[in-house]
Amino acid sequence: ALGNAIVWDDARTAGIAASLATGERGADRFREDTGLPLAGYFSGTKLKWLVEHRAEVGAALRGAGRGDVRIGTVDAYLVWKLSAGGVFATD
């Protein structure tokens, strides 16, 4: 593991979400694709925060491509662990 999980209501990613919610559509920028307004609880904002604030995460992602880095939610982690690393599944 590269670090601890960031839970859904972690406020550290609110600034990233706000910076993405610019323009005509604002917080609805991704609603058509996700069904939800843009907010800090999205995994993408958390990953961006980790890359910007945890050097080991950014370094691992830059070295990715060999199948050694997987990013997912808690359910994806549980599937991975319960399958002894045989299955990685995420939505």
PyMOL CGO cylinders between C-alpha atoms (Angstrom):
from pymol import cmd
from pymol.cgo import CYLINDER

trace = [
    CYLINDER, 0.00, 0.00, 0.00, 1.20, 3.47, -0.84, 0.3, 1, 1, 1, 1, 1, 1,
    CYLINDER, 1.20, 3.47, -0.84, -0.60, 5.05, 2.09, 0.3, 1, 1, 1, 1, 1, 1,
    CYLINDER, -0.60, 5.05, 2.09, -3.76, 5.32, 4.05, 0.3, 1, 1, 1, 1, 1, 1,
    CYLINDER, -3.76, 5.32, 4.05, -7.14, 5.60, 2.38, 0.3, 1, 1, 1, 1, 1, 1,
    CYLINDER, -7.14, 5.60, 2.38, -8.82, 8.96, 2.04, 0.3, 1, 1, 1, 1, 1, 1,
    CYLINDER, -8.82, 8.96, 2.04, -12.42, 8.61, 3.18, 0.3, 1, 1, 1, 1, 1, 1,
    CYLINDER, -12.42, 8.61, 3.18, -15.34, 9.96, 1.14, 0.3, 1, 1, 1, 1, 1, 1,
    CYLINDER, -15.34, 9.96, 1.14, -15.95, 13.05, 3.29, 0.3, 1, 1, 1, 1, 1, 1,
    CYLINDER, -15.95, 13.05, 3.29, -12.32, 14.16, 3.53, 0.3, 1, 1, 1, 1, 1, 1,
    CYLINDER, -12.32, 14.16, 3.53, -12.36, 17.93, 3.03, 0.3, 1, 1, 1, 1, 1, 1,
    CYLINDER, -12.36, 17.93, 3.03, -8.78, 18.18, 1.71, 0.3, 1, 1, 1, 1, 1, 1,
    CYLINDER, -8.78, 18.18, 1.71, -10.05, 17.67, -1.84, 0.3, 1, 1, 1, 1, 1, 1,
    CYLINDER, -10.05, 17.67, -1.84, -12.71, 20.41, -1.76, 0.3, 1, 1, 1, 1, 1, 1,
    CYLINDER, -12.71, 20.41, -1.76, -10.36, 22.94, -3.38, 0.3, 1, 1, 1, 1, 1, 1,
    CYLINDER, -10.36, 22.94, -3.38, -9.63, 20.59, -6.27, 0.3, 1, 1, 1, 1, 1, 1,
    CYLINDER, -9.63, 20.59, -6.27, -13.35, 20.03, -6.84, 0.3, 1, 1, 1, 1, 1, 1,
    CYLINDER, -13.35, 20.03, -6.84, -13.97, 23.79, -6.74, 0.3, 1, 1, 1, 1, 1, 1,
    CYLINDER, -13.97, 23.79, -6.74, -11.23, 24.41, -9.30, 0.3, 1, 1, 1, 1, 1, 1,
    CYLINDER, -11.23, 24.41, -9.30, -12.82, 21.83, -11.64, 0.3, 1, 1, 1, 1, 1, 1,
    CYLINDER, -12.82, 21.83, -11.64, -16.30, 23.31, -11.18, 0.3, 1, 1, 1, 1, 1, 1,
    CYLINDER, -16.30, 23.31, -11.18, -15.59, 26.35, -13.29, 0.3, 1, 1, 1, 1, 1, 1,
    CYLINDER, -15.59, 26.35, -13.29, -17.22, 27.48, -16.47, 0.3, 1, 1, 1, 1, 1, 1,
    CYLINDER, -17.22, 27.48, -16.47, -20.79, 27.48, -17.63, 0.3, 1, 1, 1, 1, 1, 1,
    CYLINDER, -20.79, 27.48, -17.63, -21.82, 24.15, -16.11, 0.3, 1, 1, 1, 1, 1, 1,
    CYLINDER, -21.82, 24.15, -16.11, -20.06, 24.61, -12.76, 0.3, 1, 1, 1, 1, 1, 1,
    CYLINDER, -20.06, 24.61, -12.76, -20.60, 21.71, -10.37, 0.3, 1, 1, 1, 1, 1, 1,
    CYLINDER, -20.60, 21.71, -10.37, -22.75, 20.00, -13.01, 0.3, 1, 1, 1, 1, 1, 1,
    CYLINDER, -22.75, 20.00, -13.01, -19.76, 19.65, -15.33, 0.3, 1, 1, 1, 1, 1, 1,
    CYLINDER, -19.76, 19.65, -15.33, -19.65, 15.85, -14.94, 0.3, 1, 1, 1, 1, 1, 1,
    CYLINDER, -19.65, 15.85, -14.94, -23.26, 15.20, -13.92, 0.3, 1, 1, 1, 1, 1, 1,
    CYLINDER, -23.26, 15.20, -13.92, -24.22, 13.70, -17.29, 0.3, 1, 1, 1, 1, 1, 1,
    CYLINDER, -24.22, 13.70, -17.29, -21.48, 11.07, -16.93, 0.3, 1, 1, 1, 1, 1, 1,
    CYLINDER, -21.48, 11.07, -16.93, -21.67, 10.42, -13.19, 0.3, 1, 1, 1, 1, 1, 1,
    CYLINDER, -21.67, 10.42, -13.19, -25.21, 11.34, -12.20, 0.3, 1, 1, 1, 1, 1, 1,
    CYLINDER, -25.21, 11.34, -12.20, -23.80, 13.51, -9.42, 0.3, 1, 1, 1, 1, 1, 1,
    CYLINDER, -23.80, 13.51, -9.42, -22.61, 17.09, -9.03, 0.3, 1, 1, 1, 1, 1, 1,
    CYLINDER, -22.61, 17.09, -9.03, -18.85, 17.59, -8.85, 0.3, 1, 1, 1, 1, 1, 1,
    CYLINDER, -18.85, 17.59, -8.85, -17.68, 17.33, -5.26, 0.3, 1, 1, 1, 1, 1, 1,
    CYLINDER, -17.68, 17.33, -5.26, -14.65, 16.47, -3.19, 0.3, 1, 1, 1, 1, 1, 1,
    CYLINDER, -14.65, 16.47, -3.19, -15.90, 12.98, -2.50, 0.3, 1, 1, 1, 1, 1, 1,
    CYLINDER, -15.90, 12.98, -2.50, -15.06, 11.77, -6.02, 0.3, 1, 1, 1, 1, 1, 1,
    CYLINDER, -15.06, 11.77, -6.02, -12.11, 9.37, -6.25, 0.3, 1, 1, 1, 1, 1, 1,
    CYLINDER, -12.11, 9.37, -6.25, -10.46, 11.46, -8.96, 0.3, 1, 1, 1, 1, 1, 1,
    CYLINDER, -10.46, 11.46, -8.96, -10.08, 14.49, -6.69, 0.3, 1, 1, 1, 1, 1, 1,
    CYLINDER, -10.08, 14.49, -6.69, -8.61, 12.26, -4.01, 0.3, 1, 1, 1, 1, 1, 1,
    CYLINDER, -8.61, 12.26, -4.01, -6.09, 10.74, -6.44, 0.3, 1, 1, 1, 1, 1, 1,
    CYLINDER, -6.09, 10.74, -6.44, -5.06, 14.21, -7.64, 0.3, 1, 1, 1, 1, 1, 1,
    CYLINDER, -5.06, 14.21, -7.64, -4.57, 15.29, -4.01, 0.3, 1, 1, 1, 1, 1, 1,
    CYLINDER, -4.57, 15.29, -4.01, -2.46, 12.22, -3.26, 0.3, 1, 1, 1, 1, 1, 1,
    CYLINDER, -2.46, 12.22, -3.26, -0.25, 12.78, -6.32, 0.3, 1, 1, 1, 1, 1, 1,
    CYLINDER, -0.25, 12.78, -6.32, 0.27, 16.43, -5.34, 0.3, 1, 1, 1, 1, 1, 1,
    CYLINDER, 0.27, 16.43, -5.34, 0.91, 15.79, -1.62, 0.3, 1, 1, 1, 1, 1, 1,
    CYLINDER, 0.91, 15.79, -1.62, 2.43, 12.32, -1.34, 0.3, 1, 1, 1, 1, 1, 1,
    CYLINDER, 2.43, 12.32, -1.34, 5.65, 11.95, -3.33, 0.3, 1, 1, 1, 1, 1, 1,
    CYLINDER, 5.65, 11.95, -3.33, 5.53, 8.16, -3.15, 0.3, 1, 1, 1, 1, 1, 1,
    CYLINDER, 5.53, 8.16, -3.15, 2.13, 8.07, -4.88, 0.3, 1, 1, 1, 1, 1, 1,
    CYLINDER, 2.13, 8.07, -4.88, 3.25, 10.32, -7.73, 0.3, 1, 1, 1, 1, 1, 1,
    CYLINDER, 3.25, 10.32, -7.73, 6.47, 8.31, -8.13, 0.3, 1, 1, 1, 1, 1, 1,
    CYLINDER, 6.47, 8.31, -8.13, 4.57, 5.01, -8.23, 0.3, 1, 1, 1, 1, 1, 1,
    CYLINDER, 4.57, 5.01, -8.23, 2.16, 6.31, -10.85, 0.3, 1, 1, 1, 1, 1, 1,
    CYLINDER, 2.16, 6.31, -10.85, 4.96, 7.71, -13.00, 0.3, 1, 1, 1, 1, 1, 1,
    CYLINDER, 4.96, 7.71, -13.00, 6.60, 4.27, -12.89, 0.3, 1, 1, 1, 1, 1, 1,
    CYLINDER, 6.60, 4.27, -12.89, 3.31, 2.47, -13.61, 0.3, 1, 1, 1, 1, 1, 1,
    CYLINDER, 3.31, 2.47, -13.61, 2.68, 0.56, -16.76, 0.3, 1, 1, 1, 1, 1, 1,
    CYLINDER, 2.68, 0.56, -16.76, 3.93, -2.75, -15.53, 0.3, 1, 1, 1, 1, 1, 1,
    CYLINDER, 3.93, -2.75, -15.53, 0.68, -3.56, -13.73, 0.3, 1, 1, 1, 1, 1, 1,
    CYLINDER, 0.68, -3.56, -13.73, 2.12, -2.81, -10.33, 0.3, 1, 1, 1, 1, 1, 1,
    CYLINDER, 2.12, -2.81, -10.33, -0.17, 0.08, -9.35, 0.3, 1, 1, 1, 1, 1, 1,
    CYLINDER, -0.17, 0.08, -9.35, -3.90, -0.23, -8.85, 0.3, 1, 1, 1, 1, 1, 1,
    CYLINDER, -3.90, -0.23, -8.85, -6.20, 2.56, -7.72, 0.3, 1, 1, 1, 1, 1, 1,
    CYLINDER, -6.20, 2.56, -7.72, -9.66, 1.85, -6.43, 0.3, 1, 1, 1, 1, 1, 1,
    CYLINDER, -9.66, 1.85, -6.43, -12.23, 2.22, -3.73, 0.3, 1, 1, 1, 1, 1, 1,
    CYLINDER, -12.23, 2.22, -3.73, -12.54, 0.13, -0.57, 0.3, 1, 1, 1, 1, 1, 1,
    CYLINDER, -12.54, 0.13, -0.57, -14.73, -2.44, -2.33, 0.3, 1, 1, 1, 1, 1, 1,
    CYLINDER, -14.73, -2.44, -2.33, -12.06, -2.92, -5.03, 0.3, 1, 1, 1, 1, 1, 1,
    CYLINDER, -12.06, -2.92, -5.03, -9.44, -3.39, -2.31, 0.3, 1, 1, 1, 1, 1, 1,
    CYLINDER, -9.44, -3.39, -2.31, -11.58, -6.00, -0.56, 0.3, 1, 1, 1, 1, 1, 1,
    CYLINDER, -11.58, -6.00, -0.56, -12.14, -7.96, -3.78, 0.3, 1, 1, 1, 1, 1, 1,
    CYLINDER, -12.14, -7.96, -3.78, -8.39, -7.84, -4.42, 0.3, 1, 1, 1, 1, 1, 1,
    CYLINDER, -8.39, -7.84, -4.42, -7.51, -9.07, -0.94, 0.3, 1, 1, 1, 1, 1, 1,
    CYLINDER, -7.51, -9.07, -0.94, -10.26, -11.73, -0.75, 0.3, 1, 1, 1, 1, 1, 1,
    CYLINDER, -10.26, -11.73, -0.75, -9.18, -13.14, -4.11, 0.3, 1, 1, 1, 1, 1, 1,
    CYLINDER, -9.18, -13.14, -4.11, -5.52, -13.24, -2.98, 0.3, 1, 1, 1, 1, 1, 1,
    CYLINDER, -5.52, -13.24, -2.98, -4.65, -10.71, -5.67, 0.3, 1, 1, 1, 1, 1, 1,
    CYLINDER, -4.65, -10.71, -5.67, -6.36, -12.68, -8.41, 0.3, 1, 1, 1, 1, 1, 1,
    CYLINDER, -6.36, -12.68, -8.41, -9.12, -10.18, -9.19, 0.3, 1, 1, 1, 1, 1, 1,
    CYLINDER, -9.12, -10.18, -9.19, -9.03, -6.39, -9.44, 0.3, 1, 1, 1, 1, 1, 1,
    CYLINDER, -9.03, -6.39, -9.44, -12.46, -4.98, -10.17, 0.3, 1, 1, 1, 1, 1, 1,
    CYLINDER, -12.46, -4.98, -10.17, -13.73, -1.44, -9.89, 0.3, 1, 1, 1, 1, 1, 1,
    CYLINDER, -13.73, -1.44, -9.89, -16.47, 0.64, -11.42, 0.3, 1, 1, 1, 1, 1, 1,
]
cmd.load_cgo(trace, "trace")
